[in-house]
Amino acid sequence: MASLPYATKRLCEETRSHLPTAEAAFHLNRSEQTLRLWACKENGPLRPARIHKRLAWAVADLRHLLGA
């Protein structure tokens, strides 16, 4: 995975309600394309919100999935 162009907070310190795909993929240790496939096929463990035609992943769902 390419290095991130931004500093990523630990998920337990995150104050935003939703994260963009790149940051969610980082926390899940998956590729961005995997998350996009989950959204497209609606068969993954998470369902994203769509905000202005972009995917946004709920921090609460990420924490729940990771057991954090």
N, CA, C, O and CB atoms as a CASP TS submission, in Angstrom:
PFRMAT TS
TARGET T0000
AUTHOR 0000-0000-0000
METHOD Language model
MODEL 1
PARENT N/A
ATOM      1  N   MET     1       0.852  -1.169   0.000  1.00  0.00           N
ATOM      2  CA  MET     1       0.000   0.000   0.000  1.00  0.00           C
ATOM      3  C   MET     1       0.896   1.229   0.000  1.00  0.00           C
ATOM      4  O   MET     1       1.895   1.264   0.720  1.00  0.00           O
ATOM      5  CB  MET     1      -0.969  -0.001   1.221  1.00  0.00           C
ATOM      6  N   ALA     2       0.564   2.214  -0.777  1.00  0.00           N
ATOM      7  CA  ALA     2       1.327   3.448  -0.824  1.00  0.00           C
ATOM      8  C   ALA     2       1.192   4.188   0.494  1.00  0.00           C
ATOM      9  O   ALA     2       0.191   4.055   1.197  1.00  0.00           O
ATOM     10  CB  ALA     2       0.865   4.330  -1.989  1.00  0.00           C
ATOM     11  N   SER     3       2.208   4.966   0.817  1.00  0.00           N
ATOM     12  CA  SER     3       2.126   5.733   2.062  1.00  0.00           C
ATOM     13  C   SER     3       1.026   6.784   1.937  1.00  0.00           C
ATOM     14  O   SER     3       0.764   7.315   0.858  1.00  0.00           O
ATOM     15  CB  SER     3       3.492   6.404   2.395  1.00  0.00           C
ATOM     16  N   LEU     4       0.409   7.058   3.046  1.00  0.00           N
ATOM     17  CA  LEU     4      -0.701   7.999   3.059  1.00  0.00           C
ATOM     18  C   LEU     4      -0.188   9.434   3.028  1.00  0.00           C
ATOM     19  O   LEU     4       0.798   9.744   3.696  1.00  0.00           O
ATOM     20  CB  LEU     4      -1.582   7.774   4.292  1.00  0.00           C
ATOM     21  N   PRO     5      -0.829  10.308   2.273  1.00  0.00           N
ATOM     22  CA  PRO     5      -0.385  11.691   2.195  1.00  0.00           C
ATOM     23  C   PRO     5      -0.873  12.537   3.365  1.00  0.00           C
ATOM     24  O   PRO     5      -0.715  13.758   3.347  1.00  0.00           O
ATOM     25  CB  PRO     5      -0.850  12.300   0.905  1.00  0.00           C
ATOM     26  N   TYR     6      -1.457  11.916   4.371  1.00  0.00           N
ATOM     27  CA  TYR     6      -2.009  12.638   5.517  1.00  0.00           C
ATOM     28  C   TYR     6      -1.735  11.831   6.780  1.00  0.00           C
ATOM     29  O   TYR     6      -1.523  10.620   6.724  1.00  0.00           O
ATOM     30  CB  TYR     6      -3.541  12.895   5.341  1.00  0.00           C
ATOM     31  N   ALA     7      -1.742  12.502   7.887  1.00  0.00           N
ATOM     32  CA  ALA     7      -1.565  11.807   9.165  1.00  0.00           C
ATOM     33  C   ALA     7      -2.899  11.205   9.563  1.00  0.00           C
ATOM     34  O   ALA     7      -3.912  11.903   9.597  1.00  0.00           O
ATOM     35  CB  ALA     7      -1.030  12.772  10.278  1.00  0.00           C
ATOM     36  N   THR     8      -2.906   9.935   9.860  1.00  0.00           N
ATOM     37  CA  THR     8      -4.127   9.247  10.227  1.00  0.00           C
ATOM     38  C   THR     8      -4.167   9.056  11.740  1.00  0.00           C
ATOM     39  O   THR     8      -3.211   8.566  12.341  1.00  0.00           O
ATOM     40  CB  THR     8      -4.233   7.892   9.498  1.00  0.00           C
ATOM     41  N   LYS     9      -5.280   9.446  12.341  1.00  0.00           N
ATOM     42  CA  LYS     9      -5.468   9.227  13.775  1.00  0.00           C
ATOM     43  C   LYS     9      -5.760   7.762  14.012  1.00  0.00           C
ATOM     44  O   LYS     9      -6.200   7.041  13.117  1.00  0.00           O
ATOM     45  CB  LYS     9      -6.610  10.112  14.338  1.00  0.00           C
ATOM     46  N   ARG    10      -5.505   7.337  15.242  1.00  0.00           N
ATOM     47  CA  ARG    10      -5.951   5.999  15.612  1.00  0.00           C
ATOM     48  C   ARG    10      -7.468   6.024  15.615  1.00  0.00           C
ATOM     49  O   ARG    10      -8.074   7.057  15.900  1.00  0.00           O
ATOM     50  CB  ARG    10      -5.376   5.551  17.009  1.00  0.00           C
ATOM     51  N   LEU    11      -8.073   4.911  15.305  1.00  0.00           N
ATOM     52  CA  LEU    11      -9.528   4.846  15.179  1.00  0.00           C
ATOM     53  C   LEU    11     -10.223   5.210  16.496  1.00  0.00           C
ATOM     54  O   LEU    11     -11.290   5.825  16.484  1.00  0.00           O
ATOM     55  CB  LEU    11      -9.954   3.444  14.730  1.00  0.00           C
ATOM     56  N   CYS    12      -9.630   4.838  17.613  1.00  0.00           N
ATOM     57  CA  CYS    12     -10.245   5.158  18.908  1.00  0.00           C
ATOM     58  C   CYS    12     -10.195   6.654  19.217  1.00  0.00           C
ATOM     59  O   CYS    12     -10.935   7.124  20.081  1.00  0.00           O
ATOM     60  CB  CYS    12      -9.549   4.383  20.021  1.00  0.00           C
ATOM     61  N   GLU    13      -9.343   7.405  18.534  1.00  0.00           N
ATOM     62  CA  GLU    13      -9.225   8.852  18.741  1.00  0.00           C
ATOM     63  C   GLU    13     -10.001   9.661  17.706  1.00  0.00           C
ATOM     64  O   GLU    13     -10.060  10.888  17.796  1.00  0.00           O
ATOM     65  CB  GLU    13      -7.769   9.260  18.709  1.00  0.00           C
ATOM     66  N   GLU    14     -10.587   8.994  16.739  1.00  0.00           N
ATOM     67  CA  GLU    14     -11.272   9.668  15.634  1.00  0.00           C
ATOM     68  C   GLU    14     -12.531  10.384  16.130  1.00  0.00           C
ATOM     69  O   GLU    14     -13.348   9.796  16.839  1.00  0.00           O
ATOM     70  CB  GLU    14     -11.636   8.655  14.530  1.00  0.00           C
ATOM     71  N   THR    15     -12.681  11.657  15.752  1.00  0.00           N
ATOM     72  CA  THR    15     -13.847  12.442  16.162  1.00  0.00           C
ATOM     73  C   THR    15     -14.864  12.620  15.047  1.00  0.00           C
ATOM     74  O   THR    15     -16.003  13.006  15.307  1.00  0.00           O
ATOM     75  CB  THR    15     -13.406  13.792  16.653  1.00  0.00           C
ATOM     76  N   ARG    16     -14.470  12.346  13.815  1.00  0.00           N
ATOM     77  CA  ARG    16     -15.421  12.459  12.701  1.00  0.00           C
ATOM     78  C   ARG    16     -16.378  11.277  12.720  1.00  0.00           C
ATOM     79  O   ARG    16     -16.039  10.209  13.230  1.00  0.00           O
ATOM     80  CB  ARG    16     -14.678  12.532  11.339  1.00  0.00           C
ATOM     81  N   SER    17     -17.559  11.461  12.172  1.00  0.00           N
ATOM     82  CA  SER    17     -18.539  10.374  12.145  1.00  0.00           C
ATOM     83  C   SER    17     -18.290   9.425  10.976  1.00  0.00           C
ATOM     84  O   SER    17     -18.615   8.242  11.072  1.00  0.00           O
ATOM     85  CB  SER    17     -19.957  10.942  12.062  1.00  0.00           C
ATOM     86  N   HIS    18     -17.728   9.910   9.886  1.00  0.00           N
ATOM     87  CA  HIS    18     -17.468   9.092   8.696  1.00  0.00           C
ATOM     88  C   HIS    18     -16.071   9.394   8.164  1.00  0.00           C
ATOM     89  O   HIS    18     -15.538  10.490   8.338  1.00  0.00           O
ATOM     90  CB  HIS    18     -18.539   9.353   7.595  1.00  0.00           C
ATOM     91  N   LEU    19     -15.496   8.388   7.511  1.00  0.00           N
ATOM     92  CA  LEU    19     -14.167   8.533   6.913  1.00  0.00           C
ATOM     93  C   LEU    19     -14.250   8.288   5.416  1.00  0.00           C
ATOM     94  O   LEU    19     -15.105   7.532   4.956  1.00  0.00           O
ATOM     95  CB  LEU    19     -13.155   7.560   7.566  1.00  0.00           C
ATOM     96  N   PRO    20     -13.364   8.923   4.651  1.00  0.00           N
ATOM     97  CA  PRO    20     -13.293   8.611   3.224  1.00  0.00           C
ATOM     98  C   PRO    20     -12.727   7.207   3.016  1.00  0.00           C
ATOM     99  O   PRO    20     -12.158   6.613   3.932  1.00  0.00           O
ATOM    100  CB  PRO    20     -12.430   9.655   2.480  1.00  0.00           C
ATOM    101  N   THR    21     -12.889   6.700   1.828  1.00  0.00           N
ATOM    102  CA  THR    21     -12.496   5.325   1.511  1.00  0.00           C
ATOM    103  C   THR    21     -11.030   5.051   1.809  1.00  0.00           C
ATOM    104  O   THR    21     -10.706   3.997   2.357  1.00  0.00           O
ATOM    105  CB  THR    21     -12.777   5.032   0.057  1.00  0.00           C
ATOM    106  N   ALA    22     -10.143   5.961   1.466  1.00  0.00           N
ATOM    107  CA  ALA    22      -8.711   5.725   1.672  1.00  0.00           C
ATOM    108  C   ALA    22      -8.388   5.514   3.148  1.00  0.00           C
ATOM    109  O   ALA    22      -7.614   4.621   3.492  1.00  0.00           O
ATOM    110  CB  ALA    22      -7.895   6.899   1.122  1.00  0.00           C
ATOM    111  N   GLU    23      -8.971   6.323   4.014  1.00  0.00           N
ATOM    112  CA  GLU    23      -8.696   6.192   5.441  1.00  0.00           C
ATOM    113  C   GLU    23      -9.352   4.943   6.030  1.00  0.00           C
ATOM    114  O   GLU    23      -8.757   4.274   6.873  1.00  0.00           O
ATOM    115  CB  GLU    23      -9.177   7.433   6.183  1.00  0.00           C
ATOM    116  N   ALA    24     -10.556   4.629   5.600  1.00  0.00           N
ATOM    117  CA  ALA    24     -11.229   3.419   6.076  1.00  0.00           C
ATOM    118  C   ALA    24     -10.439   2.182   5.651  1.00  0.00           C
ATOM    119  O   ALA    24     -10.280   1.246   6.435  1.00  0.00           O
ATOM    120  CB  ALA    24     -12.682   3.349   5.532  1.00  0.00           C
ATOM    121  N   ALA    25      -9.951   2.176   4.428  1.00  0.00           N
ATOM    122  CA  ALA    25      -9.160   1.042   3.933  1.00  0.00           C
ATOM    123  C   ALA    25      -7.883   0.886   4.750  1.00  0.00           C
ATOM    124  O   ALA    25      -7.464  -0.234   5.040  1.00  0.00           O
ATOM    125  CB  ALA    25      -8.816   1.227   2.438  1.00  0.00           C
ATOM    126  N   PHE    26      -7.274   1.987   5.118  1.00  0.00           N
ATOM    127  CA  PHE    26      -6.067   1.946   5.941  1.00  0.00           C
ATOM    128  C   PHE    26      -6.356   1.257   7.271  1.00  0.00           C
ATOM    129  O   PHE    26      -5.612   0.368   7.683  1.00  0.00           O
ATOM    130  CB  PHE    26      -5.524   3.370   6.180  1.00  0.00           C
ATOM    131  N   HIS    27      -7.426   1.660   7.941  1.00  0.00           N
ATOM    132  CA  HIS    27      -7.771   1.095   9.244  1.00  0.00           C
ATOM    133  C   HIS    27      -8.147  -0.389   9.144  1.00  0.00           C
ATOM    134  O   HIS    27      -7.880  -1.164  10.062  1.00  0.00           O
ATOM    135  CB  HIS    27      -8.923   1.883   9.865  1.00  0.00           C
ATOM    136  N   LEU    28      -8.760  -0.772   8.037  1.00  0.00           N
ATOM    137  CA  LEU    28      -9.178  -2.164   7.853  1.00  0.00           C
ATOM    138  C   LEU    28      -8.085  -3.041   7.254  1.00  0.00           C
ATOM    139  O   LEU    28      -8.245  -4.258   7.150  1.00  0.00           O
ATOM    140  CB  LEU    28     -10.398  -2.218   6.972  1.00  0.00           C
ATOM    141  N   ASN    29      -6.971  -2.419   6.860  1.00  0.00           N
ATOM    142  CA  ASN    29      -5.870  -3.128   6.209  1.00  0.00           C
ATOM    143  C   ASN    29      -6.354  -3.836   4.940  1.00  0.00           C
ATOM    144  O   ASN    29      -6.003  -4.987   4.680  1.00  0.00           O
ATOM    145  CB  ASN    29      -5.237  -4.146   7.179  1.00  0.00           C
ATOM    146  N   ARG    30      -7.151  -3.136   4.176  1.00  0.00           N
ATOM    147  CA  ARG    30      -7.673  -3.608   2.892  1.00  0.00           C
ATOM    148  C   ARG    30      -7.350  -2.562   1.840  1.00  0.00           C
ATOM    149  O   ARG    30      -7.026  -1.421   2.172  1.00  0.00           O
ATOM    150  CB  ARG    30      -9.215  -3.880   2.961  1.00  0.00           C
ATOM    151  N   SER    31      -7.436  -2.942   0.588  1.00  0.00           N
ATOM    152  CA  SER    31      -7.222  -1.956  -0.468  1.00  0.00           C
ATOM    153  C   SER    31      -8.479  -1.107  -0.635  1.00  0.00           C
ATOM    154  O   SER    31      -9.581  -1.531  -0.289  1.00  0.00           O
ATOM    155  CB  SER    31      -6.847  -2.649  -1.807  1.00  0.00           C
ATOM    156  N   GLU    32      -8.295   0.076  -1.161  1.00  0.00           N
ATOM    157  CA  GLU    32      -9.439   0.953  -1.422  1.00  0.00           C
ATOM    158  C   GLU    32     -10.417   0.280  -2.374  1.00  0.00           C
ATOM    159  O   GLU    32     -11.631   0.417  -2.227  1.00  0.00           O
ATOM    160  CB  GLU    32      -8.972   2.300  -2.004  1.00  0.00           C
ATOM    161  N   GLN    33      -9.882  -0.445  -3.349  1.00  0.00           N
ATOM    162  CA  GLN    33     -10.737  -1.102  -4.329  1.00  0.00           C
ATOM    163  C   GLN    33     -11.623  -2.165  -3.675  1.00  0.00           C
ATOM    164  O   GLN    33     -12.755  -2.374  -4.110  1.00  0.00           O
ATOM    165  CB  GLN    33      -9.886  -1.732  -5.429  1.00  0.00           C
ATOM    166  N   THR    34     -11.131  -2.823  -2.654  1.00  0.00           N
ATOM    167  CA  THR    34     -11.950  -3.810  -1.942  1.00  0.00           C
ATOM    168  C   THR    34     -13.170  -3.140  -1.337  1.00  0.00           C
ATOM    169  O   THR    34     -14.281  -3.661  -1.433  1.00  0.00           O
ATOM    170  CB  THR    34     -11.129  -4.516  -0.843  1.00  0.00           C
ATOM    171  N   LEU    35     -12.967  -1.989  -0.714  1.00  0.00           N
ATOM    172  CA  LEU    35     -14.094  -1.269  -0.112  1.00  0.00           C
ATOM    173  C   LEU    35     -15.066  -0.791  -1.185  1.00  0.00           C
ATOM    174  O   LEU    35     -16.279  -0.804  -0.979  1.00  0.00           O
ATOM    175  CB  LEU    35     -13.591  -0.074   0.716  1.00  0.00           C
ATOM    176  N   ARG    36     -14.536  -0.372  -2.320  1.00  0.00           N
ATOM    177  CA  ARG    36     -15.426   0.062  -3.411  1.00  0.00           C
ATOM    178  C   ARG    36     -16.253  -1.114  -3.933  1.00  0.00           C
ATOM    179  O   ARG    36     -17.426  -0.947  -4.269  1.00  0.00           O
ATOM    180  CB  ARG    36     -14.604   0.689  -4.568  1.00  0.00           C
ATOM    181  N   LEU    37     -15.649  -2.300  -4.002  1.00  0.00           N
ATOM    182  CA  LEU    37     -16.391  -3.492  -4.429  1.00  0.00           C
ATOM    183  C   LEU    37     -17.483  -3.842  -3.422  1.00  0.00           C
ATOM    184  O   LEU    37     -18.592  -4.205  -3.816  1.00  0.00           O
ATOM    185  CB  LEU    37     -15.435  -4.688  -4.609  1.00  0.00           C
ATOM    186  N   TRP    38     -17.181  -3.738  -2.120  1.00  0.00           N
ATOM    187  CA  TRP    38     -18.199  -3.981  -1.104  1.00  0.00           C
ATOM    188  C   TRP    38     -19.382  -3.041  -1.309  1.00  0.00           C
ATOM    189  O   TRP    38     -20.537  -3.448  -1.183  1.00  0.00           O
ATOM    190  CB  TRP    38     -17.612  -3.805   0.309  1.00  0.00           C
ATOM    191  N   ALA    39     -19.087  -1.790  -1.622  1.00  0.00           N
ATOM    192  CA  ALA    39     -20.148  -0.803  -1.819  1.00  0.00           C
ATOM    193  C   ALA    39     -20.945  -1.098  -3.083  1.00  0.00           C
ATOM    194  O   ALA    39     -22.172  -1.002  -3.086  1.00  0.00           O
ATOM    195  CB  ALA    39     -19.559   0.606  -1.888  1.00  0.00           C
ATOM    196  N   CYS    40     -20.247  -1.455  -4.149  1.00  0.00           N
ATOM    197  CA  CYS    40     -20.904  -1.705  -5.435  1.00  0.00           C
ATOM    198  C   CYS    40     -21.783  -2.950  -5.389  1.00  0.00           C
ATOM    199  O   CYS    40     -22.930  -2.934  -5.837  1.00  0.00           O
ATOM    200  CB  CYS    40     -19.863  -1.849  -6.538  1.00  0.00           C
ATOM    201  N   LYS    41     -21.232  -4.023  -4.845  1.00  0.00           N
ATOM    202  CA  LYS    41     -21.957  -5.297  -4.828  1.00  0.00           C
ATOM    203  C   LYS    41     -22.849  -5.454  -3.595  1.00  0.00           C
ATOM    204  O   LYS    41     -23.670  -6.369  -3.523  1.00  0.00           O
ATOM    205  CB  LYS    41     -20.972  -6.448  -4.888  1.00  0.00           C
ATOM    206  N   GLU    42     -22.679  -4.553  -2.633  1.00  0.00           N
ATOM    207  CA  GLU    42     -23.446  -4.595  -1.381  1.00  0.00           C
ATOM    208  C   GLU    42     -23.350  -5.957  -0.711  1.00  0.00           C
ATOM    209  O   GLU    42     -24.349  -6.500  -0.238  1.00  0.00           O
ATOM    210  CB  GLU    42     -24.910  -4.252  -1.643  1.00  0.00           C
ATOM    211  N   ASN    43     -22.125  -6.509  -0.674  1.00  0.00           N
ATOM    212  CA  ASN    43     -21.939  -7.828  -0.070  1.00  0.00           C
ATOM    213  C   ASN    43     -20.847  -7.854   0.984  1.00  0.00           C
ATOM    214  O   ASN    43     -20.460  -8.926   1.448  1.00  0.00           O
ATOM    215  CB  ASN    43     -21.623  -8.834  -1.134  1.00  0.00           C
ATOM    216  N   GLY    44     -20.347  -6.693   1.367  1.00  0.00           N
ATOM    217  CA  GLY    44     -19.283  -6.653   2.362  1.00  0.00           C
ATOM    218  C   GLY    44     -19.816  -6.535   3.774  1.00  0.00           C
ATOM    219  O   GLY    44     -21.026  -6.437   3.980  1.00  0.00           O
ATOM    220  N   PRO    45     -18.921  -6.544   4.745  1.00  0.00           N
ATOM    221  CA  PRO    45     -19.343  -6.434   6.143  1.00  0.00           C
ATOM    222  C   PRO    45     -19.785  -5.030   6.529  1.00  0.00           C
ATOM    223  O   PRO    45     -20.373  -4.839   7.594  1.00  0.00           O
ATOM    224  CB  PRO    45     -18.226  -6.865   7.045  1.00  0.00           C
ATOM    225  N   LEU    46     -19.511  -4.051   5.682  1.00  0.00           N
ATOM    226  CA  LEU    46     -19.891  -2.658   5.951  1.00  0.00           C
ATOM    227  C   LEU    46     -20.651  -2.081   4.766  1.00  0.00           C
ATOM    228  O   LEU    46     -20.415  -2.456   3.618  1.00  0.00           O
ATOM    229  CB  LEU    46     -18.644  -1.798   6.256  1.00  0.00           C
ATOM    230  N   ARG    47     -21.551  -1.179   5.056  1.00  0.00           N
ATOM    231  CA  ARG    47     -22.257  -0.444   4.002  1.00  0.00           C
ATOM    232  C   ARG    47     -21.920   1.028   4.153  1.00  0.00           C
ATOM    233  O   ARG    47     -22.108   1.590   5.232  1.00  0.00           O
ATOM    234  CB  ARG    47     -23.810  -0.678   4.072  1.00  0.00           C
ATOM    235  N   PRO    48     -21.434   1.659   3.115  1.00  0.00           N
ATOM    236  CA  PRO    48     -21.067   3.069   3.228  1.00  0.00           C
ATOM    237  C   PRO    48     -22.270   3.981   3.020  1.00  0.00           C
ATOM    238  O   PRO    48     -23.290   3.592   2.451  1.00  0.00           O
ATOM    239  CB  PRO    48     -19.978   3.410   2.222  1.00  0.00           C
ATOM    240  N   ALA    49     -22.109   5.205   3.500  1.00  0.00           N
ATOM    241  CA  ALA    49     -23.052   6.261   3.162  1.00  0.00           C
ATOM    242  C   ALA    49     -22.516   6.900   1.883  1.00  0.00           C
ATOM    243  O   ALA    49     -21.318   6.854   1.606  1.00  0.00           O
ATOM    244  CB  ALA    49     -23.215   7.323   4.343  1.00  0.00           C
ATOM    245  N   ARG    50     -23.396   7.479   1.131  1.00  0.00           N
ATOM    246  CA  ARG    50     -22.960   8.196  -0.071  1.00  0.00           C
ATOM    247  C   ARG    50     -23.237   9.676   0.147  1.00  0.00           C
ATOM    248  O   ARG    50     -24.387  10.099   0.266  1.00  0.00           O
ATOM    249  CB  ARG    50     -23.690   7.665  -1.363  1.00  0.00           C
ATOM    250  N   ILE    51     -22.168  10.447   0.196  1.00  0.00           N
ATOM    251  CA  ILE    51     -22.266  11.882   0.442  1.00  0.00           C
ATOM    252  C   ILE    51     -21.700  12.598  -0.768  1.00  0.00           C
ATOM    253  O   ILE    51     -20.511  12.490  -1.066  1.00  0.00           O
ATOM    254  CB  ILE    51     -21.513  12.299   1.750  1.00  0.00           C
ATOM    255  N   HIS    52     -22.555  13.327  -1.459  1.00  0.00           N
ATOM    256  CA  HIS    52     -22.162  14.032  -2.695  1.00  0.00           C
ATOM    257  C   HIS    52     -21.482  13.082  -3.677  1.00  0.00           C
ATOM    258  O   HIS    52     -20.444  13.405  -4.254  1.00  0.00           O
ATOM    259  CB  HIS    52     -21.220  15.210  -2.369  1.00  0.00           C
ATOM    260  N   LYS    53     -22.080  11.914  -3.857  1.00  0.00           N
ATOM    261  CA  LYS    53     -21.613  10.886  -4.793  1.00  0.00           C
ATOM    262  C   LYS    53     -20.273  10.264  -4.404  1.00  0.00           C
ATOM    263  O   LYS    53     -19.617   9.629  -5.230  1.00  0.00           O
ATOM    264  CB  LYS    53     -21.501  11.473  -6.168  1.00  0.00           C
ATOM    265  N   ARG    54     -19.873  10.445  -3.164  1.00  0.00           N
ATOM    266  CA  ARG    54     -18.647   9.825  -2.667  1.00  0.00           C
ATOM    267  C   ARG    54     -18.994   8.885  -1.526  1.00  0.00           C
ATOM    268  O   ARG    54     -19.978   9.084  -0.814  1.00  0.00           O
ATOM    269  CB  ARG    54     -17.623  10.897  -2.205  1.00  0.00           C
ATOM    270  N   LEU    55     -18.175   7.866  -1.366  1.00  0.00           N
ATOM    271  CA  LEU    55     -18.412   6.901  -0.292  1.00  0.00           C
ATOM    272  C   LEU    55     -17.842   7.433   1.016  1.00  0.00           C
ATOM    273  O   LEU    55     -16.751   8.003   1.048  1.00  0.00           O
ATOM    274  CB  LEU    55     -17.787   5.527  -0.635  1.00  0.00           C
ATOM    275  N   ALA    56     -18.597   7.238   2.091  1.00  0.00           N
ATOM    276  CA  ALA    56     -18.152   7.614   3.424  1.00  0.00           C
ATOM    277  C   ALA    56     -18.462   6.454   4.360  1.00  0.00           C
ATOM    278  O   ALA    56     -19.579   5.938   4.376  1.00  0.00           O
ATOM    279  CB  ALA    56     -18.839   8.939   3.907  1.00  0.00           C
ATOM    280  N   TRP    57     -17.484   6.057   5.121  1.00  0.00           N
ATOM    281  CA  TRP    57     -17.590   4.867   5.970  1.00  0.00           C
ATOM    282  C   TRP    57     -17.741   5.293   7.418  1.00  0.00           C
ATOM    283  O   TRP    57     -16.919   6.052   7.930  1.00  0.00           O
ATOM    284  CB  TRP    57     -16.353   3.946   5.799  1.00  0.00           C
ATOM    285  N   ALA    58     -18.778   4.814   8.082  1.00  0.00           N
ATOM    286  CA  ALA    58     -19.080   5.211   9.458  1.00  0.00           C
ATOM    287  C   ALA    58     -18.001   4.704  10.415  1.00  0.00           C
ATOM    288  O   ALA    58     -17.646   3.525  10.409  1.00  0.00           O
ATOM    289  CB  ALA    58     -20.464   4.677   9.882  1.00  0.00           C
ATOM    290  N   VAL    59     -17.497   5.607  11.223  1.00  0.00           N
ATOM    291  CA  VAL    59     -16.473   5.257  12.199  1.00  0.00           C
ATOM    292  C   VAL    59     -17.022   4.235  13.194  1.00  0.00           C
ATOM    293  O   VAL    59     -16.307   3.311  13.583  1.00  0.00           O
ATOM    294  CB  VAL    59     -15.974   6.516  12.937  1.00  0.00           C
ATOM    295  N   ALA    60     -18.269   4.386  13.606  1.00  0.00           N
ATOM    296  CA  ALA    60     -18.876   3.432  14.546  1.00  0.00           C
ATOM    297  C   ALA    60     -18.902   2.025  13.956  1.00  0.00           C
ATOM    298  O   ALA    60     -18.649   1.053  14.668  1.00  0.00           O
ATOM    299  CB  ALA    60     -20.305   3.873  14.917  1.00  0.00           C
ATOM    300  N   ASP    61     -19.206   1.905  12.662  1.00  0.00           N
ATOM    301  CA  ASP    61     -19.217   0.596  12.002  1.00  0.00           C
ATOM    302  C   ASP    61     -17.817   0.008  11.922  1.00  0.00           C
ATOM    303  O   ASP    61     -17.632  -1.194  12.112  1.00  0.00           O
ATOM    304  CB  ASP    61     -19.815   0.710  10.599  1.00  0.00           C
ATOM    305  N   LEU    62     -16.821   0.862  11.639  1.00  0.00           N
ATOM    306  CA  LEU    62     -15.433   0.396  11.582  1.00  0.00           C
ATOM    307  C   LEU    62     -14.986  -0.111  12.951  1.00  0.00           C
ATOM    308  O   LEU    62     -14.358  -1.165  13.056  1.00  0.00           O
ATOM    309  CB  LEU    62     -14.498   1.529  11.098  1.00  0.00           C
ATOM    310  N   ARG    63     -15.311   0.640  13.991  1.00  0.00           N
ATOM    311  CA  ARG    63     -14.943   0.226  15.345  1.00  0.00           C
ATOM    312  C   ARG    63     -15.610  -1.100  15.695  1.00  0.00           C
ATOM    313  O   ARG    63     -14.973  -1.991  16.258  1.00  0.00           O
ATOM    314  CB  ARG    63     -15.335   1.309  16.370  1.00  0.00           C
ATOM    315  N   HIS    64     -16.883  -1.226  15.365  1.00  0.00           N
ATOM    316  CA  HIS    64     -17.602  -2.462  15.661  1.00  0.00           C
ATOM    317  C   HIS    64     -16.985  -3.658  14.937  1.00  0.00           C
ATOM    318  O   HIS    64     -16.799  -4.721  15.531  1.00  0.00           O
ATOM    319  CB  HIS    64     -19.072  -2.320  15.276  1.00  0.00           C
ATOM    320  N   LEU    65     -16.671  -3.481  13.662  1.00  0.00           N
ATOM    321  CA  LEU    65     -16.095  -4.562  12.868  1.00  0.00           C
ATOM    322  C   LEU    65     -14.727  -4.979  13.414  1.00  0.00           C
ATOM    323  O   LEU    65     -14.388  -6.163  13.420  1.00  0.00           O
ATOM    324  CB  LEU    65     -15.969  -4.133  11.400  1.00  0.00           C
ATOM    325  N   LEU    66     -13.961  -4.015  13.865  1.00  0.00           N
ATOM    326  CA  LEU    66     -12.621  -4.297  14.375  1.00  0.00           C
ATOM    327  C   LEU    66     -12.605  -4.657  15.855  1.00  0.00           C
ATOM    328  O   LEU    66     -11.564  -5.021  16.400  1.00  0.00           O
ATOM    329  CB  LEU    66     -11.731  -3.113  14.143  1.00  0.00           C
ATOM    330  N   GLY    67     -13.760  -4.553  16.500  1.00  0.00           N
ATOM    331  CA  GLY    67     -13.839  -4.876  17.920  1.00  0.00           C
ATOM    332  C   GLY    67     -13.143  -3.844  18.795  1.00  0.00           C
ATOM    333  O   GLY    67     -12.669  -4.153  19.888  1.00  0.00           O
ATOM    334  N   ALA    68     -13.089  -2.614  18.296  1.00  0.00           N
ATOM    335  CA  ALA    68     -12.409  -1.551  19.051  1.00  0.00           C
ATOM    336  C   ALA    68     -13.398  -0.719  19.840  1.00  0.00           C
ATOM    337  O   ALA    68     -13.002   0.219  20.533  1.00  0.00           O
ATOM    338  CB  ALA    68     -11.610  -0.648  18.111  1.00  0.00           C
TER
END
